[in-house]
């Protein structure tokens, strides 16, 4: 679901999957007026309220309706050609703080400028759900074609999401997913949370998102991205043969409590053997070949359905979880011997069982 309503505008430098974007060559503050309107708050006077039939509330109802601690949040879209009016968004308590779209845009831009100079590009900025949410996605040029394995090349995006209706805290994140709609926002939040490259700030009274906070988090996450590259270089130089790959894969598809290897895992290992040896860029000799086999299998081969469904599963679903799991298994050298020991026992037990079953048939 894209959740782009008639009052929303999604500015983009190129086409997106939903086709609802407004394309502009360069995203600057001057070029995106429809998404930077202020969100305002007003006190609620119960004496001005009416019921659904337009009748004023009686004294008994007014006495029981204490609105002193509440306010109404409204988007001022009178100058927005898509709306032309004030748009109610939320009724929070007085302690709720609005994180204004324009302030967030300025802080994201300033933070990136401090870290990357001019080596970044704002690719998407817009509102969702009838101005209830605000998103921003920035392409980081230094990570162009960043690779975690031969078959998993991607770019890195610095994203922001916030809401004005209480549904989301404000969040910044480093992710391989570019946000262009509600679906991609959710995927980016999940992926960055799993990778430890996300920070959230609630709309509490004293909350603040500024360029310095953004800059500090960006620097920390860049170190994490560099760690990926260092790990890949190590894996490329560490040997693994086909028998070790079978054992390693069995360890990945199990845990310390496992007493047997499932038939699904056994079949997957058999299917990945050819990818380990002859997959794209692979020769079947290193731990990096093992990682490549997993990423190619779970990106392009696992499951039924058309190519787009398999890619979605491999990028955002359980397939993506397995790709992250195999990378953790290869990176954590201190746990690797135990994983291999478990995998060897489980794989040999399963192989013996399958051979016995085939003889009976």
N, C-alpha and C positions, 0 to 999 in steps of 0.2 A: 504494500500500500504506500503510495507516494504522499498522501495527505496534503496535497497542494490545493487549497481552496481558491475560490474566485477572488478573495481579497489579497491573496499571497502573490509574491513575485520571487522567482528563483533566477538570479543573475548567474550566468556562466560564461566562460570564455570559449566553450565549445558545446556540441550537442551531448545530451545525456539520454539515458534509456527511456525516460518517460516523455521526452519531447515537449515538456511544458516550460522550458527555460526561456529566458530572455538573453540572447547572446550579445555580449559586448566584448570588444577587443581587449580592453584592459579594465580591471575592476579597481576603481578608486572611489573615494567617498562621494565625490561630485557626481559620479555616474550611477549611483544606486539609491536615489532618494526614496523609493517606495518601501525600503526595508529599514530605514533609520528614523522613522517617526517616533516621537516620545510615547512612553507608556506612563499614564498618570494615575494618581490615586485620589479618592474622594471619601470623605466621611459619609456614613449612612445615617440619615435622619428617619427613624421609624414613623414619625408623624406624617411623612410624605408618601408612605407606602400604601398600596391598595391591594385587595385580593384579586383573584383571576377575573372577576366580573367588574373590576374597576371601583369597587366600594371601599371607602376609607375604613381603616381598622378601628374596631371599638376599643374603649378604654381598657377592657380586660386583656385584650390581645396585646395592646401597647405596653401594659405593665409587665407582661411576661416576655417581652421581646427586648432583650438587652443587647444593643448593637454598639455599645461604647468601645469595645475592644476589637471591632471589625471595621474593614474598609472595602471599597470596591476598586478593582484595578481595571482601567479602561485604556485602550489604544486610541490615540488621537489621530485618526486617519482622515480628517476633514480635507487635507490637501492631497490625499492619495486618490488618483483617478479611478482606481479599482473599487474603492469603498465610498469615499466622500462623506464619512460620518464618524462619530465616536463609536467604538466597538467594545462592549463589555467582555472581559476575559476571565475574571476571577474575583472571589470574595474571601480574602485571607484575613488573618488576625493582624493587629497593628504592627507586630514585630517583623512582618514579612518585608524584605527589602527588594526593590526592583533592580535588576541588573540591566541597565539600558542597552539596547542594541548598538547605538552609536559609540558608547563608552567601551563596550566589548570589542567592537571593530577597531577602534583606535589603539586599544591595549594590545590586541593580537598583532596588529601591524607594527607597533613600536617594539614589541618584544622580539619579533622576527628580525627587524632591522638591526637590533643590537647583536643578535647571534649570527645572522647570515649576511649582513650587509644588504646587497641587492640580489642575492642568490636565492630568491623565493618568488613565488607567483600566486596571488589569490585566484583560485580557480572557480570557486562557488561561494555565493553568499545569498541568503534568502530567508523567508519566513514560511512556516508551516501551520496547518490547522486553523486558518483564519487569523493569522498574526499571533497565535498562542505560543509558537516556538520560533527560535532564531538559530540558524546554523551558518557555519563558515568553514571552508576547507582550503588549505594553503599547501601548494606543491613545493617541496623542498628539493632544490636542484642538486644539492650535493649528494643526494641519495638516488639519483637517476639510474634506473636499471639495477638497483640494489638487489643482490642475489643471496638467497639462503638455499643453496643447492642449484644444480644446473637447470632444473626444471621448474623453479619457483621464483623467477625474476619478477620484480615488481618495483613500484615507486613508494615513497613515503609521503604521507600527508599529515599536516598539523591541523587538527580539527577543533572546533568549538561547538557546543550545543548549550542552549538554555531554554527555559520556558517562562511564560508569564501567567500560567494557570495552575501552578503548583504541581505539575506532573513530573518535572525534572529539576534537579539541582543544576547549576551551571557546571560544565565540565570542559576541560581541555585535554587533548589526547594526541599521542603520536600513533599513527595506524597506517597499514597498507591500504586501507579502504578510504576512498574519497566520498564525502557526504554530498549527496544531491537530492535526498528525499528522506522520509521518515524511516523506511526500511534500512537504507545504508547508514543512517545515524545510529540505529539500534545495533547493526552489525559492528560498526566501528567502536561503539561503547563496549560491547562484549569482547571484541578482539583485543582492544587496548587494556582492558581490565585484566584479562588473562595474561598479558605480556608485562604488566606492571608499568605501563606507560600512560597512565591516566590520573588526573587529579580533579576532585569535585569540590565545589563550594556551595553550601546551602544558602538559601535566600534569607539568612538570619540578619538581625538588625545591624550588626557591626561587620558584616561580610564585605570584602572588597577584592576585586580582580584588577590588578594593575600590571603594567609592563614588566616590572621587576620580578614579580611572582611568576609570570609567564616565561621570562628569560631564564630564571633559575631552573624551572622544570625542564625546559627545552635542553639546556646544557646537560642535565642529568640523564635525559633519555637518549641523547646523542652518544653518550658514553656507552649506554646499553646497546645501541645499534652497532657501534664499533666493536663491542664484545662479540657480536654475532660473526663479524668478519674474521676476527682473530680465531674463533672456534672453527670456522670453515677451513681456514688455512691449515690448522692442526689436523682436522679430519682427512684432508686431502693427502697427508703424509703418513697416516696410520693405516697399516695393512689389515685387510679382512678378505678371506676367501669365501667360496660359496657355502661350504659347510658351516663356517662361523656366522655367515649371514642368516642361515636357517635358524641356528641357535639364538642369535641375537633377536631376530624377529619374534621367536617364541617367547623370549623374555619380555619384549615390549608388549605383546598381546596378553600378558598375564601379570599377576602381582604376587606379593609374598604369601598370600593366602590361597593361591591357586594350587589345586592338586591334579589338574589335567588341562590339556590344551583343547579348546573347542574345535569342532569340525570346521566352523567358519574361519577361525584363525588359521588352521592348518591349510585350508584351501587358498586363503589369501597368500600365505607364504609361498605355496607352489606357484601361484600366479605371478608373484613378484620376482621369482628367481630369474626369469628371462630379462626383466627390467634391470636387475642388479648387474647382469653380465652384458646386456646389449641395449639397455635403455639409452635415451638421449644423453650423449656425453659420457656414458659409463663403459668400463672395461671389466668390472667385477673384481677389483683388486684392493679397494680402500673403503674406509668407513664413510667417506663422502659418497661413494657409489651406493652404499646402503641408504643413506639419506635421500639421494636422488631417486632411488627405486620406490621408496615410500611416497615421496611427493608426486611422482609421476602417476603411481597407481591411484592414489586418493584424489588426484586432480582430474584424471582423464579416464580411468578404467573402472573404478569401483561402482557397483550398483547398476540398476536398470534405468531406462528412461532416455530422453534425448540428451544431446550434448550440453545444452544450457542448464538442465536440471543437475547433471553430474558436476558441472563446473560450480554451480551454486552450493551443492553439498560439499565439494572439496574446498571451497573458499570460506564458507560460513558455518557449515554444519559439523556433523561428527567426523567427517573426513578431515576437516581442518584441525579438529582436536587431535587426531592421530598424528598429523604432521608436526604439531607442536610437541606431542609426547615423544616422538622418536628423536627430535632435536634435543630435548631435555636428557633423554637416555644416553645419547652420544656425548653430550657436553659434560655430564656429571661423572667424571672419571673415578671418583671414590666409590660410586655405587655400581660401576660397570662390571667388576668381577662377579658380584652376587647375582646380577641380572643374567650374566652368561651361564653361571652355574645352574640357576633355576631353569633357564631356557633349554639347556642341554638335557636335563632330566625330563622335562615335559615333552620336548620334541621327540626324543628317543622312545618314550612311552607311547606317544601317539603313533609314531611310525610303526612300532611293533604291533600295535592294535590294528592299524589299517592293513598291514601285510597279512595278519592272521585272518581278518575279515575277508580279504580278497581270495585267500586259499579256500575258505568255506564256500565261497560262491563259485 
